[in-house]
Amino acid sequence: MLDIRNLEKSFGAKRAVQGVSFTLDKGTVLGFLGPNGAGKSTTMRMIAGVLEPDSGDALIDGKSIVSDRRTAQAALGYLPEGAPLYEDMTPPEFLSFMAAARKIDRAKRKDAVERAIADARITTVAGQRIGSLSKGYRRRVGLAGAILHDPPVLLLDEPTDGLDPNQKRAVRALIARMAPTKAILISTHTLTEVPAMCTRAIIVDRGRVVADGTPAELTEKSDDGSLESAFMRLTDQAEANAR
Ligand SMILES: Nc1ncnc2c1ncn2[C@@H]1O[C@H](COP(=O)(O)OP(=O)(O)OP(=O)(O)O)[C@@H](O)[C@H]1O
């Protein structure tokens, strides 16, 4: 469903992404992990077609994000970090606006909005202005926007960032409900969430993939059986902290 082929991106002299490749199938929730500045968001932005790669490609449901961007994007739901929301609109108004921008058939828009509201569990706040919602509900409105067109592939950049434990659990439950029918790529810094949320994890460091496996396989690479120490070992953090 998602086939990432040797993506590269530099900003001036900074080589942010240096040949990232992996594939992702339906039913997989892939945790995309790495230290700050490892290249996670840059990779996701290239896959989403909002940043042009220097080289490489991402095939979304077989469509190239480089040569067939619009078709590829139609198969993709993207929740960027700090997703933009229109504060003065209610969630249904915002989602109707998104549905029009997504060119969902006029006759199907109402159903699509209602389904996304139900799936993201935001029915109870549907009458409120987005600007008045808590962080967790705003994140869920962003998620509703990403799943509005029921895409087979989802890219979620830190979907639980800044949420309290109850809201984190609600977002994790939403991801689990969608998981069987979609391929889902999630970047997160919260390593404790990974075994609960992801069936597989990739660790990137300085723009390269340094590990790829199930959470249990990655944990085996640690000294103390924790994903955190595996992460430290596989990235430069342990060395950096010791300096
Ligand atoms: N628009 C840009 N212009 C210049 N440098 C950039 C730009 N976007 C990203 N970078 C640099 O590219 C590198 C990778 O950044 P990126 O945001 O992809 O990392 P990340 O893994 O998502 O980090 P974080 O976990 O902190 O969100 C960093 O060194 C960053 O400073």
Ligand as a Chemical Component Dictionary entry (heavy atoms), coordinates in Angstrom:
data_LIG
# 
_chem_comp.id                   LIG 
_chem_comp.type                 NON-POLYMER 
_chem_comp.pdbx_formal_charge   0 
_chem_comp.three_letter_code    LIG 
# 
loop_
_chem_comp_atom.comp_id 
_chem_comp_atom.atom_id 
_chem_comp_atom.alt_atom_id 
_chem_comp_atom.type_symbol 
_chem_comp_atom.charge 
_chem_comp_atom.model_Cartn_x 
_chem_comp_atom.model_Cartn_y 
_chem_comp_atom.model_Cartn_z 
_chem_comp_atom.pdbx_ordinal 
LIG N1  N1  N 0 12.450 23.802 5.930  1  
LIG C1  C1  C 0 13.642 23.489 6.449  2  
LIG N2  N2  N 0 14.729 24.257 6.220  3  
LIG C2  C2  C 0 15.945 23.928 6.729  4  
LIG N3  N3  N 0 16.185 22.833 7.471  5  
LIG C3  C3  C 0 15.143 22.029 7.728  6  
LIG C4  C4  C 0 13.821 22.307 7.234  7  
LIG N4  N4  N 0 12.987 21.307 7.647  8  
LIG C5  C5  C 0 13.749 20.459 8.373  9  
LIG N5  N5  N 0 15.038 20.886 8.419  10 
LIG C6  C6  C 0 16.150 20.206 9.090  11 
LIG O1  O1  O 0 16.158 18.868 8.660  12 
LIG C7  C7  C 0 16.460 17.988 9.754  13 
LIG C8  C8  C 0 15.328 16.986 9.919  14 
LIG O2  O2  O 0 14.175 17.678 10.445 15 
LIG P1  P1  P 0 12.787 16.956 10.717 16 
LIG O3  O3  O 0 11.838 18.017 11.160 17 
LIG O4  O4  O 0 12.433 16.124 9.560  18 
LIG O5  O5  O 0 13.163 16.012 11.933 19 
LIG P2  P2  P 0 12.198 15.192 12.897 20 
LIG O6  O6  O 0 12.797 13.829 13.000 21 
LIG O7  O7  O 0 10.804 15.304 12.459 22 
LIG O8  O8  O 0 12.419 15.975 14.276 23 
LIG P3  P3  P 0 11.440 16.188 15.533 24 
LIG O9  O9  O 0 11.404 14.874 16.223 25 
LIG O10 O10 O 0 12.175 17.214 16.327 26 
LIG O11 O11 O 0 10.103 16.654 15.023 27 
LIG C9  C9  C 0 16.702 18.886 10.952 28 
LIG O12 O12 O 0 18.084 19.114 11.072 29 
LIG C10 C10 C 0 15.971 20.156 10.601 30 
LIG O13 O13 O 0 16.564 21.261 11.226 31 
# 
loop_
_chem_comp_bond.comp_id 
_chem_comp_bond.atom_id_1 
_chem_comp_bond.atom_id_2 
_chem_comp_bond.value_order 
_chem_comp_bond.pdbx_ordinal 
LIG N1  C1  SING 1  
LIG C1  N2  SING 2  
LIG C1  C4  DOUB 3  
LIG N2  C2  DOUB 4  
LIG C2  N3  SING 5  
LIG N3  C3  DOUB 6  
LIG C3  C4  SING 7  
LIG C3  N5  SING 8  
LIG C4  N4  SING 9  
LIG N4  C5  DOUB 10 
LIG C5  N5  SING 11 
LIG N5  C6  SING 12 
LIG C6  O1  SING 13 
LIG C6  C10 SING 14 
LIG O1  C7  SING 15 
LIG C7  C8  SING 16 
LIG C7  C9  SING 17 
LIG C8  O2  SING 18 
LIG O2  P1  SING 19 
LIG P1  O3  DOUB 20 
LIG P1  O4  SING 21 
LIG P1  O5  SING 22 
LIG O5  P2  SING 23 
LIG P2  O6  DOUB 24 
LIG P2  O7  SING 25 
LIG P2  O8  SING 26 
LIG O8  P3  SING 27 
LIG P3  O9  DOUB 28 
LIG P3  O10 SING 29 
LIG P3  O11 SING 30 
LIG C9  O12 SING 31 
LIG C9  C10 SING 32 
LIG C10 O13 SING 33 
# 
